[in-house]
Amino acid sequence: DLYRKVFVFRNDPSNAYVVLRARLEQPLQNFTVCLRSYTDLTRPYSLFSYATKAQDNEILLFKPKPSEYRLYVGGKFVTFRVPEGHGEWEHVCASWESATGIAEFWLNGKPWPRKGLQRGYTVGVEAVMLLGQEQDTFGGGFDAYNSFSGEMADVYLWDTGLSPDKMRAAYQSLRLPPALLAWKSLNYEVRGDVVVKPRLRE
């Protein structure tokens, strides 16, 4: 249970990452991924990477520059342009549904205009899920200059699209539905220089 704790990725650039373990019974037709990050990086970095043997960017939440987030599904991506942060925690949720190909992006509890991505696609099930690095091969192929440096918390993955109420609840750290990955019962393994510390501020 990582309640009120954070992962601190200490080095910049870094070869460290956190492996997340979840039981995926079947391929994903829908998903929502949420997390909170705190960094002063201005270079590109990866937050959440989900790779299969067939596709290294099966799901990827990536920040190429301070004014953009990218969501990849099955190797294709959409870009969400955002205001540059002011040295605060940023909470992001990204969701996708195969049936409509609609990608949603929420930043700090507010929705951005929805975009179209990979309608009819299915996300593969035998996956390696990582925080802090982008996989260019299955479970590896990292580029240190796409690594995350800073603090990360409140990581969740659902196999459904969350309702707007639940998106806001995730931002406010309220009760959430059962998840494939949940911060309060996270099965993880640290590789390299990542430290678990209490959260300093809200």
C-alpha positions in Angstrom: 0.0 0.0 0.0 1.7 3.2 -1.3 -0.9 5.6 0.1 0.7 9.0 0.7 4.0 7.7 -0.7 5.8 8.4 -3.9 8.5 6.9 -6.1 11.5 9.2 -6.4 13.5 8.7 -9.6 16.7 10.4 -8.4 18.9 10.6 -11.4 18.8 12.6 -14.6 19.2 11.0 -17.1 18.4 7.7 -15.5 18.5 4.0 -16.3 16.1 3.2 -13.4 12.5 2.1 -13.7 9.7 0.4 -11.8 8.1 -2.8 -13.2 4.4 -3.2 -12.5 2.7 -6.6 -12.2 -0.9 -7.2 -13.0 -3.0 -10.2 -14.0 -4.5 -9.5 -17.4 -7.0 -12.2 -18.2 -7.9 -11.0 -21.8 -6.8 -8.4 -24.3 -8.0 -4.8 -23.6 -10.8 -3.2 -25.7 -10.9 -0.3 -23.3 -8.5 1.1 -20.7 -7.9 4.1 -18.4 -4.5 4.9 -17.0 -4.0 7.6 -14.3 -0.9 8.8 -12.5 0.5 11.9 -10.8 4.0 13.2 -11.5 6.2 16.0 -10.2 9.3 17.1 -12.2 11.2 20.0 -13.5 12.3 18.2 -16.7 11.9 20.1 -20.0 13.3 17.2 -22.2 11.1 14.3 -23.5 10.2 11.7 -20.9 8.1 8.5 -20.6 5.6 8.1 -17.7 3.9 4.8 -18.3 5.0 2.2 -20.9 3.0 -1.0 -21.7 4.7 -3.2 -24.3 3.9 -6.6 -25.9 6.2 -8.7 -28.1 4.3 -7.5 -31.1 4.2 -3.8 -30.3 6.6 -1.9 -28.0 4.2 1.2 -27.8 1.1 -0.8 -27.1 0.1 1.8 -24.5 2.5 4.7 -23.8 2.0 7.9 -21.9 4.8 10.2 -23.0 5.6 13.9 -22.5 7.7 15.2 -25.5 7.9 18.7 -24.2 6.4 20.8 -21.3 3.4 21.9 -23.4 2.4 18.4 -24.8 1.3 15.0 -23.7 1.1 12.0 -26.1 -1.0 8.9 -25.8 0.0 5.9 -27.9 -2.2 2.9 -28.6 -0.8 0.2 -30.8 2.1 2.3 -32.0 -0.1 5.3 -33.2 -0.5 8.4 -31.1 -2.5 11.5 -30.5 -1.2 14.8 -29.0 -2.8 16.8 -26.3 -1.5 20.4 -26.0 -1.5 21.6 -22.4 -0.4 24.7 -20.6 3.2 24.5 -19.3 3.2 23.5 -15.6 4.2 25.8 -12.9 6.3 23.5 -10.8 3.2 21.7 -9.4 2.1 18.0 -9.3 0.4 17.1 -12.6 -2.4 14.5 -12.5 -3.2 12.9 -15.8 -5.7 10.3 -16.9 -5.9 8.9 -20.4 -8.6 6.6 -21.6 -9.4 4.8 -24.8 -12.1 2.7 -26.2 -11.8 0.4 -29.2 -15.5 0.5 -30.3 -15.4 4.3 -31.1 -11.6 4.9 -31.2 -12.1 7.8 -28.8 -9.2 8.8 -26.7 -9.8 11.0 -23.6 -7.3 13.0 -21.8 -7.8 14.6 -18.4 -5.3 17.0 -16.7 -5.7 17.9 -13.1 -9.4 16.9 -13.1 -10.3 18.7 -16.3 -11.1 17.0 -19.7 -9.3 18.1 -22.9 -11.0 17.8 -26.4 -11.3 14.1 -27.3 -9.4 12.7 -30.2 -9.7 9.7 -32.5 -7.2 6.8 -32.2 -7.0 3.2 -33.4 -10.7 2.4 -33.8 -11.3 -1.4 -33.7 -7.8 -2.1 -32.3 -7.2 -4.6 -29.4 -4.4 -4.1 -26.9 -2.4 -7.3 -26.4 -2.4 -9.1 -23.1 1.2 -10.5 -22.5 2.7 -7.2 -21.5 5.6 -5.6 -19.7 4.5 -2.5 -17.8 7.0 0.1 -16.6 7.1 3.5 -15.0 9.9 5.9 -15.9 11.3 4.4 -19.2 10.1 4.0 -22.7 10.4 0.4 -24.1 11.8 0.1 -27.6 12.0 -3.6 -27.2 9.9 -6.0 -25.1 11.1 -5.1 -21.5 14.1 -3.1 -22.6 15.7 -0.9 -25.3 15.7 2.2 -23.1 16.9 5.6 -24.1 18.2 7.4 -21.0 17.2 10.8 -22.6 13.5 9.6 -22.6 13.7 8.6 -18.9 11.7 10.1 -16.1 13.4 12.0 -13.3 11.3 13.3 -10.4 8.4 12.0 -8.3 5.5 9.8 -9.3 2.4 8.6 -7.4 -1.2 7.4 -7.6 -0.7 5.0 -10.5 -3.8 3.2 -11.7 -4.8 1.1 -14.7 -8.4 0.0 -15.4 -9.7 -2.2 -18.2 -12.7 0.2 -18.7 -13.2 3.8 -19.6 -13.8 5.8 -16.4 -16.9 8.0 -16.2 -16.3 11.8 -15.7 -17.2 11.5 -12.0 -14.5 8.8 -11.6 -12.0 10.8 -13.5 -12.5 13.7 -11.1 -12.4 11.2 -8.2 -9.0 9.9 -9.3 -7.7 13.5 -9.3 -9.1 14.1 -5.8 -7.7 10.8 -4.5 -11.2 9.6 -3.6 -12.6 6.1 -3.6 -12.1 4.4 -7.0 -13.5 1.2 -8.6 -11.3 -2.0 -8.5 -8.4 -1.7 -10.9 -5.9 -4.0 -12.7 -3.2 -1.8 -11.1 -4.0 0.2 -7.9 -1.7 2.4 -5.9 -3.1 1.1 -2.6 -2.2 -2.5 -3.5 0.6 -2.2 -6.0 2.6 -5.2 -7.1 5.9 -3.7 -8.3 9.6 -4.2 -8.5 12.2 -1.4 -8.5 15.1 -1.7 -10.9 17.9 0.8 -10.3 17.9 4.0 -8.4 14.2 4.6 -7.4 13.4 5.3 -3.7 10.0 5.1 -2.0 9.5 8.2 0.2 6.5 9.9 2.0 4.8 12.5 -0.1 6.0 16.0 0.9 2.9 18.0 -0.1 -0.5 17.7 -1.8 
